[in-house]
Amino acid sequence: MRKVILGRTNCEVSSISLGTWAFGGESMNGKMAVGWAGQNKKDSSDALTRAWELGINHWDTADVYGNGKSESIIGEMWPKIPRKDIFIATKLGWDKGPHKNWYNPNHMRKNLERSLVNLKTNCVDLLYLHHCNFGENDMYLNDAISTIKQFQIEGKTKYLGLSDWSSERVLKYIKICDPDVVQIYHNVMDNNYITSELKNYVDKNNLGVCFFSPIKHGLLTGKYKNPVKFNDGDHRSRVKEFQDVKILKKLRKNKTLLEERFKKKKNPVMQGLINSLFLDSDTGCVLLGQRNKKQVEMASLLGEKLAPDDAKWVKKLYKF
Ligand SMILES: NC(=O)c1ccc[n+]([C@@H]2O[C@H](COP(=O)([O-])OP(=O)(O)OC[C@H]3O[C@@H](n4cnc5c(N)ncnc54)[C@H](OP(=O)(O)O)[C@@H]3O)[C@@H](O)[C@H]2O)c1
């Protein structure tokens, strides 16, 4: 597995890193599905073991993934896997607790303490603010920043990160938050990371960057023939493209084109979808959700940069 230096952290992480959102299983936030149905604990543990064996050494989780379940599964691995071998990132912010705002300092502390217990560690490698929703007139921004910085001073995290689905929102808060690492939505169907100028900022300031949802929760692989019915608690039921016949048809066609163009490689579709993203950053990794051993083994064959012409060709296919 190719390794990259995660920007100014100077930490070496696998270019394909492991996203563990699905390990939380099905989950609801009020009436909203926010998890992944059909996950079992054995698949998750086996995926982690195989990832370690294959050099996928950066694991991404969050306090809210299955309400701590994803973190707990990771925490149970340390008798088998040396803690020092793994770069652990977790996040705070999507659990309000009894409060009106997302970033209540007492609640942030309570959740971080819970994360450390779940992860069975005294200090995580990276702690993110999970989103950039800082309330009306940014009234909770200073609280969020000072609290997370205090956690770093107390030695509960080595590095700080900032995340959101929107590159524009991250860009708006990046100077004041001054994160070491940015975690952002990015895949071949969405070029906002580049057009928003976030890429320029990250490159100029030598920040680490982690691209999440690189295959849009599995959709971009073109493996779906028909609109998909997801079980309760699966966030994919809210992603409209899984129901869009025209998009599914185009993705199936693209699958065939990728299979043809990259036929000499193993996993030609994933080669095209994932390896083209490495052209967009020298200081970061792709956070791929791998739900089981098989998906980890497939992921372990990825991680090299595609040739620039190939990457351009792939991105053009996914302009809708
Ligand atoms: N910061 C944030 O706000 C944020 C938001 C989203 C995600 N993330 C992070 O990024 C990680 C990845 O993002 P994501 O989970 O949204 O989506 P993703 O990586 O784009 O998609 C992952 C899904 O694709 C399918 N898949 C994986 N490997 C495959 C393969 N080789 N062939 C076919 N299908 C495959 C699996 O689902 P099936 O097997 O069910 O098809 C898997 O769960 C998350 O786990 C999380 O750590 C962060």
The ligand as an SDF file (V2000), in Angstrom:
LIG
                    3D

 48 52  0  0  0  0  0  0  0  0999 V2000
  -16.7980   13.7370    7.5310 N   0  0  0  0  0  0  0  0  0  0  0  0
  -17.9730   13.3990    7.0900 C   0  0  0  0  0  0  0  0  0  0  0  0
  -18.9690   14.1140    7.2080 O   0  0  0  0  0  0  0  0  0  0  0  0
  -18.1050   12.0650    6.3960 C   0  0  0  0  0  0  0  0  0  0  0  0
  -19.2500   11.8040    5.6150 C   0  0  0  0  0  0  0  0  0  0  0  0
  -19.3110   10.5780    4.9600 C   0  0  0  0  0  0  0  0  0  0  0  0
  -18.2850    9.6630    5.0870 C   0  0  0  0  0  0  0  0  0  0  0  0
  -17.2040    9.9320    5.8780 N   0  0  0  0  0  0  0  0  0  0  0  0
  -16.0980    8.9610    6.0350 C   0  0  0  0  0  0  0  0  0  0  0  0
  -15.7220    8.4590    4.7560 O   0  0  0  0  0  0  0  0  0  0  0  0
  -15.8670    7.0380    4.7170 C   0  0  0  0  0  0  0  0  0  0  0  0
  -16.2650    6.5730    3.3250 C   0  0  0  0  0  0  0  0  0  0  0  0
  -17.4040    7.2400    2.8410 O   0  0  0  0  0  0  0  0  0  0  0  0
  -18.7900    6.5080    2.5450 P   0  0  0  0  0  0  0  0  0  0  0  0
  -18.8800    5.3490    3.4600 O   0  0  0  0  0  0  0  0  0  0  0  0
  -19.8280    7.5310    2.5430 O   0  0  0  0  0  0  0  0  0  0  0  0
  -18.7750    5.9990    1.0940 O   0  0  0  0  0  0  0  0  0  0  0  0
  -17.8420    5.3040    0.0110 P   0  0  0  0  0  0  0  0  0  0  0  0
  -16.4920    5.0220    0.5310 O   0  0  0  0  0  0  0  0  0  0  0  0
  -17.9870    6.1600   -1.1870 O   0  0  0  0  0  0  0  0  0  0  0  0
  -18.6500    3.9690   -0.2280 O   0  0  0  0  0  0  0  0  0  0  0  0
  -18.4980    2.8860    0.6270 C   0  0  0  0  0  0  0  0  0  0  0  0
  -19.4440    1.7740    0.2460 C   0  0  0  0  0  0  0  0  0  0  0  0
  -19.2240    1.3050   -1.0770 O   0  0  0  0  0  0  0  0  0  0  0  0
  -19.3610   -0.1070   -1.1330 C   0  0  0  0  0  0  0  0  0  0  0  0
  -18.0670   -0.6650   -1.5550 N   0  0  0  0  0  0  0  0  0  0  0  0
  -16.8740   -0.6120   -0.9200 C   0  0  0  0  0  0  0  0  0  0  0  0
  -15.9150   -1.2320   -1.6200 N   0  0  0  0  0  0  0  0  0  0  0  0
  -16.5080   -1.6910   -2.7310 C   0  0  0  0  0  0  0  0  0  0  0  0
  -16.0530   -2.4090   -3.8440 C   0  0  0  0  0  0  0  0  0  0  0  0
  -14.7760   -2.7840   -3.9490 N   0  0  0  0  0  0  0  0  0  0  0  0
  -16.9330   -2.6930   -4.8280 N   0  0  0  0  0  0  0  0  0  0  0  0
  -18.2140   -2.3090   -4.7380 C   0  0  0  0  0  0  0  0  0  0  0  0
  -18.7310   -1.6320   -3.6840 N   0  0  0  0  0  0  0  0  0  0  0  0
  -17.8660   -1.3280   -2.6950 C   0  0  0  0  0  0  0  0  0  0  0  0
  -19.7070   -0.5740    0.2890 C   0  0  0  0  0  0  0  0  0  0  0  0
  -21.1240   -0.6560    0.4670 O   0  0  0  0  0  0  0  0  0  0  0  0
  -21.9940   -1.9090   -0.0540 P   0  0  0  0  0  0  0  0  0  0  0  0
  -21.1300   -3.1310    0.0680 O   0  0  0  0  0  0  0  0  0  0  0  0
  -23.1850   -1.8930    0.8380 O   0  0  0  0  0  0  0  0  0  0  0  0
  -22.3410   -1.5610   -1.4750 O   0  0  0  0  0  0  0  0  0  0  0  0
  -19.1840    0.5820    1.1300 C   0  0  0  0  0  0  0  0  0  0  0  0
  -19.7820    0.7370    2.3630 O   0  0  0  0  0  0  0  0  0  0  0  0
  -16.8920    6.7350    5.8160 C   0  0  0  0  0  0  0  0  0  0  0  0
  -16.8240    5.4120    6.2870 O   0  0  0  0  0  0  0  0  0  0  0  0
  -16.4880    7.7440    6.8650 C   0  0  0  0  0  0  0  0  0  0  0  0
  -15.3660    7.2780    7.5820 O   0  0  0  0  0  0  0  0  0  0  0  0
  -17.1080   11.1270    6.5160 C   0  0  0  0  0  0  0  0  0  0  0  0
  1  2  1  0
  2  3  2  0
  2  4  1  0
  4  5  1  0
  4 48  2  0
  5  6  2  0
  6  7  1  0
  7  8  2  0
  8  9  1  0
  8 48  1  0
  9 10  1  0
  9 46  1  0
 10 11  1  0
 11 12  1  0
 11 44  1  0
 12 13  1  0
 13 14  1  0
 14 15  2  0
 14 16  1  0
 14 17  1  0
 17 18  1  0
 18 19  2  0
 18 20  1  0
 18 21  1  0
 21 22  1  0
 22 23  1  0
 23 24  1  0
 23 42  1  0
 24 25  1  0
 25 26  1  0
 25 36  1  0
 26 27  1  0
 26 35  1  0
 27 28  2  0
 28 29  1  0
 29 30  1  0
 29 35  2  0
 30 31  1  0
 30 32  2  0
 32 33  1  0
 33 34  2  0
 34 35  1  0
 36 37  1  0
 36 42  1  0
 37 38  1  0
 38 39  2  0
 38 40  1  0
 38 41  1  0
 42 43  1  0
 44 45  1  0
 44 46  1  0
 46 47  1  0
M  CHG  2   8   1  16  -1
M  END
$$$$
